[in-house]
């Protein structure tokens, strides 16, 4: 009986781990580290990227948990 519970727990863990691994690789985002005094282009909120081009996101600075970007 205990062997069935242990094997069921291991199988459930393996399925959840594999599912999270696959989901992480499918939704991977690219980041870039900005150089000093880099000029960043502002885009309007309804800006749509061209097909095939993905937008690279700037890496969060230390202790930067939320980034608020305003449209000009």
Secondary structure, 3 states (H helix, E strand, C coil): CHHHHHHHHHHHHHHHHHHHHHHHHHCCCCEECCCCCCCCCCCCCCCCCCCCCCCCEECCCCCCCCCCCCCC
